[in-house]
Amino acid sequence: MSTRLWKRFKFYAGAWLGTLFVRLLFLFSRNRIVNLQRYEDLLASGRSVVLALWHGQMLTGIYLLRNRGIHAMVGYHRDAEMIARILKKLGYEMIRGSSRDRGKHALEQGLRIARRPGTVVAITTDGPIGPYRKCKPGAALIARKTRAVVVPLATNCSRKKVITNSWDRFYLPLPLSRNVVVLGDPIYPEQIEGNHATSRLLALIETRLTALQEEVDRYFDA
């Protein structure tokens, strides 16, 4: 087998094994989504939704919200390509690009998708490289231009391994854990008017997401 074919084989095998690994992490755990009905009612009403979450908290959200046709924003670097393939196997649609790589293209895709009634765009608002828990403007821009409702999303679990040398303090839930995804209070962009509305919306998203994550962290850290 040539070197090129071997690399491709390892890459595709890695995507398959990565998906299996994610499924096994949650297989014997107790999983819960809080405020799911409110989120589904928003979509049923015809509003599109931007799910805003922190990069380090995404794995539990990815698994618990799988197979719902959510459009996830993923970059083009090698790790992101692996993540994209795993997400596809878990029922996600892809928006390719990030703030560090082809960001304009990603924003255009996100705008086009969010203009469709009842669609969902998921954005890790501090990704792909930080700063830690500081929102970048993508979620606010999409919401302002399309009237998509922003729904903050926070996760936590009772047993986890935190990767402390990662900029985002990414955590892996351990088997037999209690896992929770909390969908926060919707943020309606049309309620913010006047000068600097997008900047104010961005600040509100960051404030609400920070508060929600702190609340969810207390579920298991108290």
C-alpha positions as a printed NumPy array, in Angstrom:
array([[  0.   ,   0.   ,   0.   ],
       [  1.364,   3.435,  -0.938],
       [  2.061,   6.061,   1.718],
       [ -0.805,   8.184,   0.413],
       [ -3.294,   5.324,   0.536],
       [ -2.094,   4.36 ,   3.999],
       [ -2.654,   7.909,   5.274],
       [ -6.147,   7.95 ,   3.779],
       [ -6.915,   4.578,   5.343],
       [ -5.77 ,   5.791,   8.773],
       [ -7.838,   8.941,   8.408],
       [-11.071,   7.134,   7.494],
       [-10.457,   4.48 ,  10.139],
       [ -9.885,   7.247,  12.67 ],
       [-13.215,   8.857,  11.809],
       [-15.009,   5.525,  12.239],
       [-13.219,   4.728,  15.505],
       [-13.781,   8.277,  16.762],
       [-17.522,   7.952,  16.218],
       [-17.528,   4.594,  17.986],
       [-15.549,   6.082,  20.864],
       [-18.071,   8.923,  21.286],
       [-20.985,   6.506,  21.286],
       [-19.309,   4.263,  23.876],
       [-18.615,   7.209,  26.184],
       [-22.354,   7.802,  26.534],
       [-23.714,   4.278,  26.094],
       [-24.137,   3.398,  29.779],
       [-24.562,   6.942,  31.067],
       [-27.665,   8.807,  32.174],
       [-28.267,  11.61 ,  29.709],
       [-30.64 ,  14.564,  30.05 ],
       [-31.56 ,  17.613,  27.964],
       [-33.145,  20.488,  29.898],
       [-35.644,  22.837,  28.178],
       [-35.811,  20.716,  25.024],
       [-39.539,  21.361,  24.5  ],
       [-39.067,  25.135,  24.477],
       [-36.324,  24.755,  21.864],
       [-38.486,  22.481,  19.703],
       [-41.412,  24.907,  19.988],
       [-39.21 ,  27.692,  18.61 ],
       [-38.37 ,  25.597,  15.561],
       [-41.992,  24.533,  15.095],
       [-43.008,  28.192,  15.063],
       [-40.776,  28.753,  12.049],
       [-37.946,  30.576,  13.801],
       [-34.407,  29.538,  12.975],
       [-32.013,  29.077,  15.888],
       [-28.346,  29.744,  16.526],
       [-27.036,  27.415,  19.235],
       [-24.166,  29.188,  21.013],
       [-21.796,  27.152,  23.19 ],
       [-18.209,  27.101,  24.43 ],
       [-15.648,  25.047,  22.517],
       [-14.556,  23.007,  25.524],
       [-18.107,  21.91 ,  26.322],
       [-19.13 ,  20.641,  22.902],
       [-18.789,  16.858,  23.134],
       [-21.806,  16.224,  25.365],
       [-23.919,  18.565,  23.247],
       [-22.779,  16.845,  20.061],
       [-23.92 ,  13.473,  21.305],
       [-27.172,  14.383,  23.041],
       [-28.394,  16.529,  20.13 ],
       [-27.361,  14.091,  17.379],
       [-29.583,  13.17 ,  14.424],
       [-31.539,  16.443,  14.507],
       [-30.252,  17.927,  11.254],
       [-28.262,  20.65 ,  13.032],
       [-25.759,  22.561,  10.893],
       [-22.414,  22.709,  12.71 ],
       [-19.698,  25.23 ,  11.843],
       [-16.362,  23.387,  11.473],
       [-13.017,  24.632,  10.114],
       [-10.667,  23.13 ,   7.555],
       [ -7.547,  22.181,   9.533],
       [ -6.751,  18.483,   9.936],
       [ -8.332,  18.016,  13.377],
       [-11.444,  19.82 ,  12.167],
       [-11.692,  17.504,   9.166],
       [-11.784,  14.518,  11.51 ],
       [-14.403,  16.253,  13.678],
       [-16.496,  16.997,  10.573],
       [-16.531,  13.332,   9.552],
       [-17.533,  12.242,  13.052],
       [-20.304,  14.843,  13.114],
       [-21.65 ,  13.613,   9.789],
       [-21.848,  10.092,  11.172],
       [-23.847,  11.489,  14.107],
       [-26.42 ,  13.147,  11.855],
       [-25.08 ,  16.708,  11.521],
       [-24.855,  18.91 ,   8.441],
       [-21.625,  20.832,   7.858],
       [-20.83 ,  24.512,   7.484],
       [-17.133,  24.6  ,   6.616],
       [-14.957,  27.447,   7.801],
       [-14.093,  29.278,  10.997],
       [-12.827,  32.621,  12.265],
       [ -9.251,  31.517,  11.471],
       [ -9.898,  29.875,   8.111],
       [-12.303,  31.017,   5.341],
       [-14.447,  32.831,   7.883],
       [-16.276,  34.906,   5.276],
       [-17.313,  31.765,   3.42 ],
       [-18.539,  30.165,   6.655],
       [-20.521,  33.274,   7.558],
       [-22.183,  33.357,   4.134],
       [-23.185,  29.69 ,   4.501],
       [-24.51 ,  30.305,   8.001],
       [-26.585,  33.258,   6.838],
       [-28.046,  31.3  ,   3.946],
       [-29.017,  28.383,   6.171],
       [-30.397,  30.501,   9.029],
       [-32.748,  32.27 ,   6.626],
       [-34.619,  29.001,   6.151],
       [-37.491,  28.613,   8.646],
       [-36.908,  26.103,  11.413],
       [-33.194,  25.521,  10.822],
       [-30.411,  25.356,  13.413],
       [-26.823,  26.57 ,  13.194],
       [-24.478,  25.52 ,  16.012],
       [-21.41 ,  27.658,  16.749],
       [-18.658,  27.197,  19.337],
       [-18.429,  30.894,  20.008],
       [-14.858,  30.993,  21.372],
       [-13.429,  28.53 ,  18.821],
       [-11.355,  27.355,  17.194],
       [ -8.373,  28.837,  19.095],
       [ -9.766,  31.141,  21.79 ],
       [ -9.456,  33.291,  23.784],
       [-11.086,  31.057,  26.365],
       [-14.791,  31.811,  26.782],
       [-14.717,  35.055,  24.809],
       [-17.425,  35.209,  22.156],
       [-16.489,  35.958,  18.582],
       [-19.028,  37.828,  16.441],
       [-20.331,  35.017,  14.203],
       [-23.388,  34.066,  16.252],
       [-24.429,  37.698,  16.737],
       [-23.95 ,  38.568,  13.058],
       [-26.043,  35.63 ,  11.873],
       [-28.787,  36.37 ,  14.392],
       [-28.951,  40.073,  13.517],
       [-29.072,  39.514,   9.758],
       [-31.558,  36.613,   9.761],
       [-33.64 ,  37.181,  12.953],
       [-32.516,  33.758,  14.148],
       [-33.09 ,  33.262,  17.865],
       [-29.892,  32.681,  19.842],
       [-30.15 ,  29.804,  22.324],
       [-27.199,  29.484,  24.734],
       [-26.184,  25.885,  25.376],
       [-24.169,  24.626,  28.336],
       [-23.127,  21.113,  29.333],
       [-21.546,  19.269,  32.217],
       [-21.274,  15.791,  33.67 ],
       [-20.67 ,  14.08 ,  36.996],
       [-17.514,  12.21 ,  35.938],
       [-15.075,  13.738,  33.49 ],
       [-11.477,  14.183,  32.45 ],
       [-10.54 ,  17.823,  31.869],
       [ -7.667,  18.356,  29.44 ],
       [ -5.965,  21.134,  31.386],
       [ -3.22 ,  21.789,  28.826],
       [ -5.801,  22.584,  26.143],
       [ -6.685,  26.275,  25.675],
       [-10.411,  25.494,  25.949],
       [-10.145,  23.137,  28.961],
       [-11.935,  20.53 ,  26.865],
       [-13.588,  17.815,  28.919],
       [-14.268,  14.175,  28.164],
       [-17.24 ,  12.649,  29.973],
       [-16.351,   9.297,  31.474],
       [-18.489,   6.134,  31.18 ],
       [-21.328,   5.727,  33.693],
       [-21.562,   9.486,  34.115],
       [-24.64 ,  11.667,  34.511],
       [-24.577,  14.043,  31.548],
       [-26.673,  17.155,  31.073],
       [-27.256,  19.63 ,  28.258],
       [-29.105,  22.806,  29.265],
       [-30.71 ,  24.986,  26.601],
       [-30.861,  28.495,  28.03 ],
       [-33.386,  31.315,  27.68 ],
       [-33.791,  32.416,  24.039],
       [-32.252,  35.724,  22.982],
       [-34.392,  37.518,  20.399],
       [-32.237,  39.807,  18.231],
       [-35.142,  42.086,  17.297],
       [-35.403,  43.146,  20.936],
       [-32.03 ,  44.906,  20.68 ],
       [-32.326,  48.08 ,  18.629],
       [-30.464,  51.292,  18.08 ],
       [-26.764,  52.06 ,  17.688],
       [-24.229,  49.26 ,  17.988],
       [-26.998,  46.652,  18.168],
       [-24.739,  43.827,  16.938],
       [-22.045,  44.627,  19.52 ],
       [-24.643,  44.769,  22.267],
       [-26.125,  41.465,  21.12 ],
       [-22.649,  39.895,  21.144],
       [-22.063,  41.129,  24.692],
       [-25.441,  39.772,  25.789],
       [-24.712,  36.345,  24.266],
       [-21.411,  36.178,  26.119],
       [-22.985,  37.274,  29.401],
       [-25.891,  34.821,  29.156],
       [-23.678,  31.919,  28.037],
       [-21.177,  32.565,  30.829],
       [-23.941,  32.704,  33.442],
       [-25.6  ,  29.557,  32.092],
       [-22.338,  27.62 ,  32.083],
       [-21.595,  28.683,  35.649],
       [-25.075,  27.526,  36.659],
       [-24.659,  24.161,  34.944],
       [-21.192,  23.701,  36.436],
       [-22.791,  23.881,  39.877],
       [-24.973,  20.857,  39.043],
       [-22.067,  18.539,  39.779],
       [-19.28 ,  20.712,  41.235],
       [-21.109,  21.871,  44.327]])
